[in-house]
């Protein structure tokens, strides 16, 4: 049996580093090249993790489908969903499961492609008609980063309301009082004052509970860098501009940075920016971006584990909720993590 020490010696790293990479420890600071070398060396030497060895002998799980709500070019512009998919693929790789990627198109997926697998991991939000179609053609279904209504489906999500509350509590503790929000709604014609997108809804409730809600500081549109730029420019036209802006994701924060600079303002001296996702580029912005780390890779890994459990006999649905972590950087002043 191949040992971690043999892999470590071959790659030139410590045994602890090998262990953390093969157990998908996202907190490990390591170059992508070194991470890939460890994984490829482990595969070449036929190393199996304890998790994989324990599952050997169970009824086989050999092939699953990954059904994405984004098109390939859309996913490439959103590092969060790239990380989520990589989490799925790496867990499948560790368990020797073939993962068939099915991206969103304007047409329904080929049902024979889904039927050729043992189950489907559904990535992102899908409407009721799409879910019904998937359920018709797939023997087992797990949702990743989306929880459909009801309790009949396996799903794994991050606790976005709790994440938003943590961020707002930290901003409040740092004495930011006039906080703006830019994001999106769950429907194309959604009203930002009533829409139920989790971050948006939590922001409204928190601001109202704290007596500081201003509808003029609540703007929604798309979820891209350009949307972040456009919405921030619009918000900064308000005579009483915010002293902090929360964006729904880091891509929008990049656009917000550009808009703020064009208006001759400084971050965080004139206005703070905080966000969600903690994509790799966040720490390299100027100044580095304070953001909420959402565990994208862990969501993907957990979705695979739920699928294996379901295929191998579990009948009761599981709804798994993961936590989040504040990554406090220099785009906000004197920010400390609070409950």
C-alpha positions as CSV (number, residue, x, y, z in Angstrom):
1,X,0.0,0.0,0.0
2,X,1.4,3.4,-1.0
3,X,2.0,5.8,1.9
4,X,1.7,9.5,2.3
5,X,5.4,9.7,3.0
6,X,6.2,8.1,-0.4
7,X,4.1,10.7,-2.2
8,X,5.6,13.5,-0.1
9,X,9.1,12.4,-1.0
10,X,8.3,12.1,-4.7
11,X,6.9,15.7,-4.8
12,X,9.2,17.3,-2.3
13,X,6.7,18.4,0.3
14,X,5.8,17.4,3.8
15,X,3.6,14.5,4.7
16,X,1.2,16.9,6.3
17,X,0.9,18.9,3.1
18,X,0.1,15.7,1.1
19,X,-2.6,14.7,3.7
20,X,-4.2,18.1,3.6
21,X,-4.3,18.3,-0.2
22,X,-5.7,14.8,-0.6
23,X,-8.4,15.6,2.0
24,X,-9.3,18.8,0.1
25,X,-8.3,21.2,2.8
26,X,-9.2,24.6,1.2
27,X,-7.4,26.6,3.9
28,X,-4.0,25.2,2.9
29,X,-1.8,27.8,1.2
30,X,-0.2,26.0,-1.7
31,X,0.4,26.8,-5.4
32,X,-2.0,25.2,-7.9
33,X,1.0,23.5,-9.6
34,X,2.2,21.8,-6.4
35,X,-1.4,20.8,-5.6
36,X,-1.8,19.2,-9.0
37,X,1.6,17.5,-8.7
38,X,0.5,15.9,-5.4
39,X,-2.8,14.7,-6.8
40,X,-1.2,13.4,-10.0
41,X,1.5,11.6,-8.1
42,X,-1.0,10.0,-5.8
43,X,-3.0,8.8,-8.8
44,X,0.1,7.4,-10.6
45,X,1.0,5.4,-7.4
46,X,-2.6,4.2,-7.0
47,X,-3.0,5.8,-3.6
48,X,-6.4,5.6,-2.0
49,X,-7.6,7.8,0.8
50,X,-9.0,6.1,4.0
51,X,-12.4,7.4,2.9
52,X,-12.1,5.6,-0.5
53,X,-10.7,2.4,1.1
54,X,-13.6,2.3,3.6
55,X,-16.1,2.6,0.7
56,X,-14.5,-0.2,-1.3
57,X,-16.8,-3.2,-1.2
58,X,-20.0,-1.1,-1.0
59,X,-22.3,-1.3,-4.0
60,X,-20.5,0.4,-6.8
61,X,-20.9,4.1,-7.7
62,X,-19.2,4.5,-11.0
63,X,-20.8,7.3,-13.0
64,X,-22.8,10.4,-12.1
65,X,-23.9,13.6,-14.1
66,X,-23.1,17.2,-13.1
67,X,-26.0,19.4,-14.4
68,X,-25.0,23.0,-14.3
69,X,-27.3,26.0,-14.3
70,X,-24.6,28.1,-16.2
71,X,-23.3,27.9,-19.7
72,X,-19.5,27.1,-20.0
73,X,-18.5,30.6,-20.8
74,X,-20.6,31.9,-17.9
75,X,-19.0,29.5,-15.4
76,X,-15.5,30.6,-16.5
77,X,-16.3,34.2,-15.4
78,X,-17.4,33.1,-12.0
79,X,-14.5,31.5,-10.0
80,X,-17.0,30.5,-7.2
81,X,-18.7,28.0,-9.4
82,X,-15.5,26.9,-10.9
83,X,-14.3,26.0,-7.4
84,X,-17.6,24.3,-6.6
85,X,-17.3,22.1,-9.8
86,X,-13.7,21.3,-9.0
87,X,-14.7,20.2,-5.5
88,X,-17.2,17.7,-7.1
89,X,-14.6,16.5,-9.7
90,X,-11.9,16.0,-7.1
91,X,-14.1,14.0,-4.8
92,X,-15.2,11.9,-7.7
93,X,-11.6,11.4,-8.7
94,X,-10.7,10.3,-5.2
95,X,-13.6,7.8,-5.2
96,X,-13.0,6.7,-8.8
97,X,-16.4,8.0,-10.0
98,X,-16.8,9.2,-13.6
99,X,-18.3,12.7,-13.7
100,X,-20.2,13.7,-16.8
101,X,-20.6,17.5,-17.2
102,X,-23.8,18.8,-18.6
103,X,-23.9,22.6,-19.0
104,X,-26.9,24.8,-19.4
105,X,-28.2,25.4,-22.9
106,X,-31.3,26.9,-24.4
107,X,-32.7,23.4,-24.8
108,X,-33.4,20.7,-22.3
109,X,-30.5,18.3,-21.6
110,X,-30.4,15.0,-23.6
111,X,-32.4,12.7,-21.2
112,X,-30.4,9.6,-22.4
113,X,-27.2,11.3,-21.1
114,X,-28.8,11.7,-17.6
115,X,-30.3,8.2,-17.8
116,X,-26.9,6.7,-18.5
117,X,-25.6,7.7,-15.1
118,X,-26.5,6.5,-11.6
119,X,-27.5,10.0,-10.3
120,X,-27.3,13.7,-11.0
121,X,-25.7,16.5,-9.0
122,X,-27.6,19.7,-9.9
123,X,-25.5,22.8,-9.5
124,X,-27.2,26.1,-8.8
125,X,-30.8,27.3,-9.0
126,X,-33.3,25.5,-11.3
127,X,-37.0,26.2,-11.7
128,X,-39.8,23.7,-10.9
129,X,-40.2,22.6,-14.5
130,X,-36.5,21.9,-14.8
131,X,-36.4,20.0,-11.5
132,X,-39.4,17.9,-12.6
133,X,-37.6,17.0,-15.8
134,X,-34.4,16.0,-13.9
135,X,-36.4,13.9,-11.4
136,X,-38.1,12.1,-14.3
137,X,-34.9,11.0,-15.9
138,X,-32.5,10.6,-12.9
139,X,-32.5,7.8,-10.4
140,X,-31.0,10.0,-7.7
141,X,-30.7,13.8,-7.4
142,X,-28.6,16.0,-5.1
143,X,-28.7,19.8,-5.3
144,X,-25.4,21.7,-4.7
145,X,-25.7,25.4,-3.8
146,X,-29.4,25.4,-4.0
147,X,-32.2,24.0,-1.8
148,X,-35.6,23.5,-3.5
149,X,-38.7,23.9,-1.5
150,X,-39.8,20.9,0.6
151,X,-37.8,18.2,2.3
152,X,-37.8,15.4,-0.3
153,X,-34.4,16.3,-2.0
154,X,-30.8,15.9,-0.9
155,X,-29.1,19.3,-1.0
156,X,-26.0,21.1,0.4
157,X,-25.9,24.9,0.8
158,X,-24.1,27.6,2.7
159,X,-26.0,29.6,5.4
160,X,-26.2,32.9,3.5
161,X,-28.5,34.7,6.0
162,X,-26.0,33.9,8.8
163,X,-23.1,35.0,6.6
164,X,-24.8,38.3,5.8
165,X,-25.6,38.9,9.5
166,X,-21.9,38.3,10.4
167,X,-20.7,40.7,7.8
168,X,-23.2,43.4,8.8
169,X,-22.4,43.0,12.5
170,X,-18.7,43.4,11.8
171,X,-19.4,46.6,9.7
172,X,-21.6,47.9,12.5
173,X,-18.9,47.2,15.1
174,X,-16.5,49.2,13.0
175,X,-19.0,52.1,13.2
176,X,-20.2,52.0,9.6
177,X,-23.7,53.4,9.7
178,X,-24.8,54.2,6.2
179,X,-24.5,50.9,4.4
180,X,-25.5,50.3,0.8
181,X,-26.2,47.0,-0.9
182,X,-25.9,46.0,-4.6
183,X,-26.9,42.6,-5.8
184,X,-29.6,40.8,-7.7
185,X,-33.1,39.4,-7.3
186,X,-34.4,35.9,-7.7
187,X,-36.6,36.9,-10.7
188,X,-36.0,39.2,-13.6
189,X,-38.7,41.6,-12.5
190,X,-38.1,41.2,-8.8
191,X,-38.7,44.1,-6.4
192,X,-35.6,44.7,-4.2
193,X,-38.0,45.7,-1.4
194,X,-39.8,42.4,-1.3
195,X,-37.6,39.9,-3.2
196,X,-36.5,36.8,-1.3
197,X,-32.9,36.4,-2.5
198,X,-31.3,35.4,0.8
199,X,-28.6,38.1,1.1
200,X,-30.9,40.8,-0.1
201,X,-33.7,39.7,2.3
202,X,-31.4,39.5,5.2
203,X,-29.8,42.9,4.5
204,X,-33.3,44.5,4.4
205,X,-34.3,42.9,7.7
206,X,-31.1,43.7,9.5
207,X,-31.1,47.3,8.4
208,X,-34.7,47.8,9.4
209,X,-34.1,46.1,12.8
210,X,-31.3,48.5,13.4
211,X,-33.2,51.6,12.3
212,X,-30.9,52.4,9.4
213,X,-32.7,51.2,6.3
214,X,-32.7,53.5,3.3
215,X,-34.3,52.2,0.1
216,X,-32.1,54.6,-1.9
217,X,-29.1,52.5,-0.9
218,X,-30.5,49.2,-2.2
219,X,-29.9,48.6,-5.9
220,X,-30.2,45.4,-7.9
221,X,-29.4,44.3,-11.4
222,X,-27.2,41.5,-12.7
223,X,-24.3,39.7,-11.0
224,X,-21.3,40.7,-13.1
225,X,-18.4,43.1,-12.8
226,X,-20.1,45.4,-15.2
227,X,-23.3,45.3,-13.1
228,X,-21.2,46.1,-10.0
229,X,-19.7,49.1,-11.8
230,X,-23.0,50.4,-13.1
231,X,-24.9,50.0,-9.8
232,X,-22.1,51.6,-7.7
233,X,-22.0,54.6,-10.0
234,X,-25.8,55.0,-9.6
235,X,-25.5,54.7,-5.8
236,X,-22.7,57.3,-5.6
237,X,-24.9,59.8,-7.4
238,X,-27.0,60.0,-4.1
239,X,-26.2,63.2,-2.3
240,X,-25.9,61.2,0.9
241,X,-23.6,58.5,-0.3
242,X,-23.0,55.4,1.8
243,X,-19.9,55.0,3.9
244,X,-19.8,51.3,3.0
245,X,-21.1,49.1,0.2
246,X,-21.8,45.4,0.4
247,X,-21.9,43.6,-2.9
248,X,-23.5,40.2,-3.5
249,X,-20.3,38.7,-4.9
250,X,-16.6,39.5,-5.5
251,X,-17.1,40.0,-9.2
252,X,-19.4,42.9,-8.5
253,X,-17.0,44.3,-5.9
254,X,-14.3,44.5,-8.7
255,X,-16.8,46.7,-10.6
256,X,-17.5,48.7,-7.5
257,X,-13.8,49.4,-7.0
258,X,-13.6,50.8,-10.6
259,X,-16.6,53.1,-10.1
260,X,-15.3,54.4,-6.8
261,X,-11.9,55.2,-8.3
262,X,-13.5,57.0,-11.2
263,X,-15.5,59.2,-8.8
264,X,-12.2,60.3,-7.1
265,X,-12.9,58.4,-3.9
266,X,-10.6,56.2,-1.9
267,X,-11.1,52.7,-0.4
268,X,-11.6,52.5,2.6
269,X,-10.9,56.2,3.5
270,X,-14.0,57.5,1.8
271,X,-16.0,54.4,1.4
272,X,-15.6,50.8,2.4
273,X,-16.3,47.7,0.2
274,X,-17.2,44.2,1.4
275,X,-18.5,41.2,-0.4
276,X,-19.1,37.5,-0.7
277,X,-17.3,34.4,-2.1
278,X,-13.6,35.1,-1.4
279,X,-12.4,34.3,-5.0
280,X,-8.6,34.1,-5.4
281,X,-8.5,37.6,-6.9
282,X,-10.0,39.2,-3.8
283,X,-6.7,39.2,-1.9
284,X,-4.9,40.8,-4.8
285,X,-7.2,43.8,-5.3
286,X,-5.9,47.2,-4.2
287,X,-6.7,47.4,-1.4
288,X,-7.3,43.6,-0.7
289,X,-11.0,43.0,-0.4
290,X,-12.8,42.1,2.8
291,X,-15.2,39.3,1.9
292,X,-17.1,36.4,3.3
293,X,-15.5,33.0,2.4
294,X,-18.2,30.7,1.2
295,X,-17.0,27.1,1.1
296,X,-17.5,26.3,-2.6
297,X,-15.2,23.3,-2.8
298,X,-16.6,21.8,0.3
299,X,-20.2,22.2,-1.0
300,X,-19.1,20.2,-4.1
301,X,-17.4,17.5,-2.0
302,X,-20.4,17.2,0.3
303,X,-22.7,16.8,-2.7
304,X,-20.7,13.8,-3.9
305,X,-20.8,12.2,-0.5
306,X,-24.6,12.7,-0.4
307,X,-24.9,11.1,-3.8
308,X,-22.8,8.1,-2.8
309,X,-25.0,7.6,0.3
310,X,-28.2,7.9,-1.7
311,X,-27.1,5.5,-4.4
312,X,-25.9,3.0,-1.8
313,X,-29.1,2.8,0.0
314,X,-30.0,5.9,2.1
315,X,-33.7,6.7,1.8
316,X,-34.2,9.7,4.1
317,X,-33.3,13.0,2.4
318,X,-30.5,15.1,3.9
319,X,-30.3,18.9,3.8
320,X,-26.8,20.0,4.8
321,X,-25.9,23.6,5.7
322,X,-22.3,24.7,5.8
323,X,-20.9,27.8,7.6
324,X,-18.9,30.7,6.3
325,X,-15.8,32.7,7.4
326,X,-15.1,36.4,7.3
327,X,-11.9,37.2,5.5
328,X,-11.1,40.7,6.8
329,X,-8.7,42.7,4.7
330,X,-8.0,46.4,4.0
331,X,-11.0,47.4,2.0
332,X,-12.7,48.1,5.4
333,X,-11.2,49.9,8.3
334,X,-10.8,48.4,11.8
335,X,-13.0,45.5,11.0
336,X,-13.1,42.7,13.5
337,X,-15.0,39.4,13.3
338,X,-18.1,39.4,15.6
339,X,-20.9,36.9,16.1
